[in-house]
Amino acid sequence: MIRTVNCRKYKKELPGLEQPPYPGSKGQEIFENISKQAWEEWLDHQKMLINESQINLTDRESRKWLNKQMDLFLSGEDYARPKGYTPLKE
């Protein structure tokens, strides 16, 4: 049986992750409140932010900024997009 969560981003019941995405309370919070769809979309967006903005993940401030963007993205709030970004139309 597929585990579902009330997804914070999409505000509806959707299939959840199979396990927390990383250890600790933040990973548990994501596991309990974020759908698999929203998490996979974040991973794609994160990759785009890192590559297009040339984010240095060894820099503590850059990691803090990226984590803030994750929180905004997964909460359905306004989040950073690379310069010139236009979303695909479905």
N, C-alpha and C positions, 0 to 999 in steps of 0.2 A: 504494500500500500504506500502511495506517495504521501509524504509529509507536506502539509500546507502551512503557510504563515499568512498573517494579515500584513501584507507588504507596506512598509512605511512610504516607499516612493510612489507606488501605484494605488495605494489606499483600497486594496481589495485582496481577497484570498487567492493566493497563487502557490504553485509548488515551491518548496523551500530547498535550501542547500542540503546536501547529504551529511555534511559535517561543518563545524566552524572553519572559516577560511584561514584563521591563524589563532595562536594560543592567547589566553587571557580573557579578560572581561569584554574587551572590544570585539574579539572574535565571537564570543558567546552572544553578545548583543546583536551582531549582524546575523548570526545563525537563527536567532529567534524572531527577528523583525524584518528581514530583507529576503525577497524572493530570489530564486536562482536566476531568473531573467534579469532582474535589476543588477545583481552582482556581476553577471557576465557582461552586461552593458557597461558597468563601471570599469571592469578590467580592460575593455576595448578603449574606453575614453581615457583611462589612465595611461595606456600605452601611447595614445595619440598625444596627450599632454607632455609626456616624457620626451618623445621623439621630436615633435614639432617645436616645443619650447626649449629643447636641449637641457632638460633638468638634470642636475648633477645629484644623484641619489646618495653620494657620500657626504653631501652637505646637510647638516642637521636642519637648518632653516628651510631648505628645499623640501625635505621630507615632511616637516611640520605643515608647510603650505599644501603639499599633496594630500596629506591626511585631512586637512580642513576642506579641501575640494571634494574628497570622498564623502565626508559628512554632509556637505551641501548637496551633492549629487544624489546620495541615497535618501535624503530627506525630501527630495523633490523641490529644493530651493534653487535659486540662481547660482550657477557654478561657472568656473573659468572654462573658456574655449580657446583653442589656438587662434591666433590672428588670422583673419580671413576665412574662418570656419563657417561653412553653411551645411546644415544637416541634410541628409538624404531625404527626398520625398518618397513616401511609400504609396 
